[in-house]
Amino acid sequence: MKNKKSITQISPVLFGFFIMGFCDVVGISSMHVKEDLLGNFSLEFRDTLSNLIPVALFSMFLIFSVPTGMLMNKIGRKKTVLLSNFIAMLALFIPLIEYSFSMSLLAFALLGIANTILQVSLNPLLTNVVQGDKLTSSLTAGQFVKAISSFSGPFIAAFAAATLGSWQYIFPIYALITLLSTLWLMVTPIPMETSMDKASSFGQVFGLLRDKTILLLFLGIIFVVGVDVGINTVAPKILMERCGMNSTDAGYGPSVYFVFRTVGAFVGAVLLAHVSVGKFFKISTVLAVLALTALIFVADKIPVFILFSVIGFSIANIFSIIYSIAIQSKPDKANEISGLMITGVFGGAVIPFIMGLTSDALGSQVGSVLIILLSAVYLLFCAFTVQPKQSID
């Protein structure tokens, strides 16, 4: 009976990770915006401008993460998740009202706010129904659900274009799924977390960065999201540049990446219940660095797809590993650390923007891959520097 109750409580929380994956449609969206709306701009600026789409989304993590952690102390984690879903539904209808570059930026900025609130609140909400050493594997299971959502995006966009007449109809489809998630969570009773006696200030939250481990992990979040969003954004561009593929077929590049990120998250959810977190972290980052190094030189379609697969598989669990190490280092500060760590997701804005500048400067997507590789090298450093407080036996 207890296990059945636990499954009933954890299921709508894990489904929330599917909503979290909607932000990954930013990769194919920036490609379509570049093709649909930026044709009148000079060729050398189109990558930089189209990469403002992920900038609009992921810069919101820098602004709203810590305030969300503070809000969560006042209204609770479940209500904060529900708030994020309402904002997401609003954002998802904007491209249908007006499809322009400025309105696309507005829609993805709002989606960024919603996703920020969701990521800050949903990860700690999972701790309301999962405790102890199962946290890392449960967070990885959440990333597995998110990965399913992520790799489904290009297929849903292709279905919308072929059946409904425009790829933009992916947005009301996402809005409907978000509504279902909202209703499911609303009717599910979830234990309320212990309220804080005193809400933390901005200074106290950012003061956590004085802890060397927290600082290293915070930077790790910046760079792992940079790698993830970077590959999502650059994959179709690499296939178009090196392999001569059209934009529709090249859109399957991110899907292959997300398929293997999904497989990697599933494998991680199983293995992290039994294997040392530190060892798993090291092996994953070594694989990612090797694959990204190879991606600089490979030009044939099949090897490029294979490298996307290896990168997706190896990067799949790094976010949840870093996040869980941070939460377990100071469990009494879970809300504050969650807000701080999710602030690092703004790496998804900074890294693609630098990629766009570098690729435009070099006239090749090699510039983008170099920036992603440097991000992965930091993760390698982090894996061999940070010692998890608790190992998963």
N, C-alpha and C positions, 0 to 999 in steps of 0.2 A: 504493500500500500504506500509506503514511504517513497519507494523508487518510482511508482506511478505518479505520485504527486510531484516529485522532482522533475520528471520528464515533462509533465504538464506545464510547469513553471519555466523550465529552461527553453522549451521549444519556441515560444514567441520571441524570447530574447535572442536566440540564435537566428531566427528569421529576420530580425532587425539588421543583422550583418548583410543580408541580401540587399536591403535598402542602401546600406553603406556602400555597396559596390556600384551604385548608380553613378558615382562621381567618376568612375573609370571610363565612362562614355566620352569623357573629355578628349581622349586620343582621337577617335574617329570624328568627333565633332569639330576639332580644330582642323582636321584634314578637309572636311566638307566645307567649313567656313572659308578656308583658303581657296578652295576650288569655286565655290558659289558666289562669294562676296568680295574677294580681294583681287579679282581679275584686272581691275583698273589701276592697281598699284604697281610700282616698279618691282621687277622680279627679285631684286636683291633684298627687298624689305618684306617679302611675303611670309617667309619663315618667322621672322621676328614678330610680325603682326599677328599671325595665326597662333603663335605661342603665347599671346596675351590671353587666350581663352583659358589655359590652365593657370596662368598667373592670376586672373580674376577669381578663379575658384579657390586655389590653394593659398592665396594671400589672406583669405578670410580666417584661416587657422591661426595666423599670427595675431590677428586683432581680437578674435572672439573666444579662443580656447580658455584662457585664464578666467575671464569673466563668467564663462559657462561653469567652470569648476566652482566658483564662488556662488553662482545662482543655484547650483545643484545642492549646496549645503543648506539653502533656504527652502527650496520647494521639493527636494528629493530627486532621486535618479530617474524613476519611472516617469514622472511628470515632465522632466527635462527631455527625455526621449520622445514623448508625445509632442512636445513643442517643436522639436526638430522636424517631425513628420509633417506637421501643418505648414511649416515654411517651405519644405521640399515640394509639397503639392502646388503651392503658389508659384514657385520657380519653374516647375515643369510645364506650366501652361503658357508662359511668356513667349517662347518661340513660335507658338501657333497664332498668337495675337499679332506679332510683327516679327518677321524674319529679316533682321538687319544686323550689321556688325555690332552696333552699339547695344541693341536689345539682346543680342547673344551674350555680350559681356555682362549685362545686367542679370540675365537669367543664370549664368554660371556663377556670378558673385553671390546671388541668393542661394543657389544650390550649395555653394561653398559654406555659407553661414549655416545652412541646415545640416550639412555633413559634419561641420565642426562640432556643432552641438551634439549630434548623434554619436560621434566617435568619443567625445569627452564623457558622455553619460552612459553609453551602452556598455563599454568595457567594464566600468565599475559595477553597473547593474548586474552583470554576470556574476560578480562576487557575492551578490545577495542570494544566489541560488547554488553557487559552487564554492566550496571552501578548500583550503589546504593545498596539498601537492597536486590536486587535479586542475588548478587554475591555468597553468601553462598549456596543458593539452586542451582544455576547454576553450581558451582564447585562440588556440590554433584551429580548433574545430570551427570557431566563428570566422576565422580567416578563410577556411575551406568554403564556407557558405558564401562569403564575400567574393571569393574567386569564381565560384559558379556564376554569380551575378555578372562579374567582370567579363568573363569570356563569352557570356550569352549576348552581351551588348551588340557587337557587330552583326550577329545573326538576327537579332530582333530588328536592328536598323535595316538589314537587307530584306527581311520579311516586310517591314513597313513600306520600303521603297517599291518592292515588287507587287505587293497585294493592295496596299492602301494609297500608293501613288507618290509617296514622299518619305524619305528617311526620318523626317521631323516627327512623324507619328509615333516614334519611339517614346516621345515625352508623355503623351497621355496614357500610353500603356504603362509606363513607369508610375504615373500618378495613381492609376487604379491599383497597382500592386502596393503602393505606399498606403493607400486608404485601407486595404485589407490588413496590412501589418498593424496599422494604428488601431483598428477595431479589435483585432486579436489580442493585442497587448492590453487594451483598455479593460477587457472582460476577464483578464487573467490576474488572480490575486498573487502578488509577489511580496515577500517579507520586506518591510521597510527597514532601511539601514538605520543604525543608531545616529541620532542627530548630533551635530557638533554643538558644544557649549558656546563656542566663540568662532565666528566666521573669520577666515584668514584674509589678510589684506594682500594687495598686489606685491608689496615689499616682502612679505613673508613667503609668498609662493615663489617669487623669483629668487629669494634668498636661499632656496633649496639648491640652487646651482653652485653654491659655495661648497657643497659636497662633491668631491672629485668624481665619484661614481655616477651621481645623478647628471653631472655636466657631460661626461663622456657618453652616457646613454641618450641624453637630450640631443647631442650632436649626431648620434647614431640614428635617431628617428629622422632628423633632417635629411641625412644622406640615403637611408634606405627608401624613404618616400621619393627622393630624387631619382634613385635608380628605377623604381617601379614606374613612376609617371614618365620618366625619361624614355624608357623602353616602349611604353604604351604609346607615347607621342611619336617617337622616331621610327618605330617598326614599319609602318606603311610607307614612310618617306624613303627608307633604305630600299625597300622592295621596288618602289617606283624608280628610284635613281639608278640602282645597280642592276636590276633584273628586268626593267622595262615594263613592269606590270601597270595596269590601269588602276584608278583609285578604288574601284569596287573590289577587285581581286586583292589589292594590297591591304584592304581593310581586314583581311583574314590573318595578317601578320600578328596584330595584337591578340587575336583569338587563339592562335597557337601558343603564344606566350602565356595567356591566361589559362588555357587548358592544362598546361604543365605546371603552372603555379597552383592550380586546383589540385592536381595529382600530388604535388609536393606538400601542400597543406594537409591533404588526407594522410599521407605517409607520416608527416610530422605529428599530426594529432595522435597517431598510434604510437610512434616511436618515443615521443617526448614523455609518455607516461612510464617509460622504462629506461630511457637512455639519459646520460648526463647532458644537461642543457649546454654547459660550456663546450663539450666535445662536439655536439651537434652544431653549435654556432660557428665553431672554427672550420669544420668540414664544409658547411654551406658557403661561407665567405670565400674560401679558397676556390671552390668550383665556380663561383660567380666571377671572380677576378680572371680566372683562366679563360672562361667563355667570352667575356667582354674584350679581352686582349685579342682573341682570335677574330672577333667580329670586326675589328679594324681592317683586317686584311681580306676577309672572305667576300666574294662577289656573286657566286652562283646561288641560285634559288634554294636548292635543297639544303646545302650547308648552312645558309642563312637561317632557314626555318629550324634546323637542328639546334643552332646556337640560341635562337629565341627560346626553344624548349628547355635547354640546359639552364639558361638564365632564370626562366620562370620557376623551374623546379628548385633551384638553389636559393632563390631569394624569398620563396614562399613563406617561410617561418620566421624570418629575421625580425620583422616588426613585432610579432607577438612575443618572441624571446626577449627582445629589448624591453618591451613594455612590462612584461611579467617580472623581469629582474628588478626593474625600477619600483614597481608596486610592492614587491616582497621585501625590498630594502627598507621601506618605511610604511608598514601597513596602516598605521594610525593617520597617515597623511595621504590616503589613497585618492581622495577627490582632488586634492591640490596637485599631486604628482600626475594624475590623469590629465588635468588641464594643462600642466606644464609640458608633459610629453607630447600631447596632441598639438600644442603650439608648434612643435617641431615639424608637423606635417606641412608647414608653409615651405618646406624644402621642395614640395611639388610645384611651387610657384617660382622659386629662385633658380633651381637647377634647369628646368626647361627654358627659362628666359636666357640664361647664360649659354645653353645649347644653341638657341636660335641665333644669338650674336656670333657664336663661334663658327657655326655652320655657314652663316652668311659671309663671314670674313674669309673662310677657307674655300667657299664655293662648293662644299661637299658635306655630307652627313657624317663624315669621319670626325669632324669637329664635335658633333653631338656625342658620338660614341666615346671620345676622349674624356669629355666632362663626366659622363656616366661611369667610366672606368675609374676616374679619380675618386668619385663618391664611393665606389665599391672598395677601393684600397683603404679608405678610412674605416669602413666596416670591418675589414680584415684586421686592421690595427686594434679596433675596439674589441673584437672577438678574443684577441690574445692578451688584452690588457685588463678587461673587466672580469672579475671572479663572481659568479652568481652566489648570492647569500645562501640559497638552498639549492641543492641538486635534486633532480627528480630520479628517484631510484626505480 
